[in-house]
Amino acid sequence: MRKPIITLLILLALCVVSCNNKIESYGPYSIFKKIDDSLTFILTVDNEDESYSYHSNIKLDLKTLVNYHQFFVDKSEAYRKYEMDGDCKIIPIKEADLPTFHVLDNSIYAKDKNHVYDCRNGIITKADVSSFEAINIEGKYSFVTGKDKHHFYFWDKFVTDTTGISRYLKKHD
């Protein structure tokens, strides 16, 4: 019941935002200026229920923008998506090395030659870049976790293997 109401509210908000506030459009992407805040823009993506807000000083290039689940990348920058209080924000990843930046298994994690990132917190400072991987756990309660040669991660935090991730990995290798 909650999902249809949220979807309806999002669609209603998009209708209000779209009233002559469209700034730019290309392919599946459209940018609108927020009515009550001239410093906030809204990005919409065709066939997605979510819309994304970002500060007007961020210059998205819609012609090169690629949507990677929890991240966007365009010709000049990588961005993480962070949902907070019902609003999904686009946050630039200033430290990203674009030629080597890639999202791991359509997950909440990405990495480049220098850093590992999660979409909520940005850089995971203690992660080992060379061995870090995203692990998609499928089952009754599906989730994504991260793993390097030293630790398991939930977002950017170390976690102990109390959920049986090691057993799951051995069983599915």
Order of alpha helices (4+ residues) and beta strands (2+ residues): alpha-beta-beta-beta-beta-beta-beta-beta-beta-beta-beta-beta-beta-beta-beta-beta-beta-alpha
